[in-house]
Amino acid sequence: METIKIKYFDNEIDKIEKISKGDLIDLRAAETVKMKAGDFKLIKLGVGMKLPNGYKANIYPRSSTYKNFGIMLANSVGQIDNSYSGDNDEWRFPAIAMRDTIIRKNDRICQFEIQKIQPEIEFVEVDHLDDESRGGIGSTGTN
Ligand SMILES: O=c1ccn([C@H]2C[C@H](O)[C@@H](COP(=O)(O)OP(=O)(O)OP(=O)(O)O)O2)c(=O)[nH]1
């Protein structure tokens, strides 16, 4: 089992409980936010963490987030770097509102998992790649 140091920036949101293997972990809005259609807001998630060495975190919307709140995650997948672990490094949900909406403090608006960081990579420039070209995006058709 991995242990993660977690800091709560707000004492009014529910705390995260022990997680079964494989399950994504829900996160809560740490503020009440009113948004108009088209607004952008970095919604506070009320937590900061020291992830295990060699791991990052991915934040995704919950499947019901759009239905319940009409917001989308502006960056598609939120990337929490391992180095985002300072005392003021609170996690946020970059939200785009598609309709007028209210997100209330403690609402569960997203979920996250931790993931191993890719290995160190060095680039070697070449003039040609050896493999057969695939014919462009969509070349395999739709059926
Ligand atoms: O949905 C997100 C995405 C990122 N972050 C935090 C953690 C991450 O480590 C930091 C920086 O993210 P990233 O490197 O993806 O953003 P950037 O636009 O390149 O900003 P920076 O110049 O801070 O690296 O912002 C969040 O709280 N929520």
Ligand as a Chemical Component Dictionary entry (heavy atoms), coordinates in Angstrom:
data_LIG
# 
_chem_comp.id                   LIG 
_chem_comp.type                 NON-POLYMER 
_chem_comp.pdbx_formal_charge   0 
_chem_comp.three_letter_code    LIG 
# 
loop_
_chem_comp_atom.comp_id 
_chem_comp_atom.atom_id 
_chem_comp_atom.alt_atom_id 
_chem_comp_atom.type_symbol 
_chem_comp_atom.charge 
_chem_comp_atom.model_Cartn_x 
_chem_comp_atom.model_Cartn_y 
_chem_comp_atom.model_Cartn_z 
_chem_comp_atom.pdbx_ordinal 
LIG O1  O1  O 0 -6.094 20.425 -13.667 1  
LIG C1  C1  C 0 -5.054 20.807 -13.113 2  
LIG C2  C2  C 0 -3.823 20.871 -13.790 3  
LIG C3  C3  C 0 -2.706 21.314 -13.102 4  
LIG N1  N1  N 0 -2.809 21.678 -11.778 5  
LIG C4  C4  C 0 -1.623 22.114 -11.052 6  
LIG C5  C5  C 0 -0.699 20.937 -10.749 7  
LIG C6  C6  C 0 0.378  21.031 -11.776 8  
LIG O2  O2  O 0 1.567  20.463 -11.318 9  
LIG C7  C7  C 0 0.458  22.532 -11.970 10 
LIG C8  C8  C 0 1.038  22.943 -13.286 11 
LIG O3  O3  O 0 0.369  22.223 -14.282 12 
LIG P1  P1  P 0 0.934  22.161 -15.759 13 
LIG O4  O4  O 0 2.413  21.997 -15.737 14 
LIG O5  O5  O 0 0.115  21.170 -16.498 15 
LIG O6  O6  O 0 0.526  23.615 -16.252 16 
LIG P2  P2  P 0 1.317  24.743 -16.991 17 
LIG O7  O7  O 0 0.306  25.511 -17.722 18 
LIG O8  O8  O 0 2.463  24.183 -17.776 19 
LIG O9  O9  O 0 1.795  25.608 -15.748 20 
LIG P3  P3  P 0 3.206  25.748 -15.008 21 
LIG O10 O10 O 0 3.898  26.887 -15.699 22 
LIG O11 O11 O 0 2.837  26.049 -13.577 23 
LIG O12 O12 O 0 3.942  24.444 -15.142 24 
LIG O13 O13 O 0 -0.882 23.001 -11.855 25 
LIG C9  C9  C 0 -4.019 21.613 -11.114 26 
LIG O14 O14 O 0 -4.119 21.936 -9.936  27 
LIG N2  N2  N 0 -5.097 21.191 -11.808 28 
# 
loop_
_chem_comp_bond.comp_id 
_chem_comp_bond.atom_id_1 
_chem_comp_bond.atom_id_2 
_chem_comp_bond.value_order 
_chem_comp_bond.pdbx_ordinal 
LIG O1 C1  DOUB 1  
LIG C1 C2  SING 2  
LIG C1 N2  SING 3  
LIG C2 C3  DOUB 4  
LIG C3 N1  SING 5  
LIG N1 C4  SING 6  
LIG N1 C9  SING 7  
LIG C4 C5  SING 8  
LIG C4 O13 SING 9  
LIG C5 C6  SING 10 
LIG C6 O2  SING 11 
LIG C6 C7  SING 12 
LIG C7 C8  SING 13 
LIG C7 O13 SING 14 
LIG C8 O3  SING 15 
LIG O3 P1  SING 16 
LIG P1 O4  DOUB 17 
LIG P1 O5  SING 18 
LIG P1 O6  SING 19 
LIG O6 P2  SING 20 
LIG P2 O7  DOUB 21 
LIG P2 O8  SING 22 
LIG P2 O9  SING 23 
LIG O9 P3  SING 24 
LIG P3 O10 DOUB 25 
LIG P3 O11 SING 26 
LIG P3 O12 SING 27 
LIG C9 O14 DOUB 28 
LIG C9 N2  SING 29 
# 
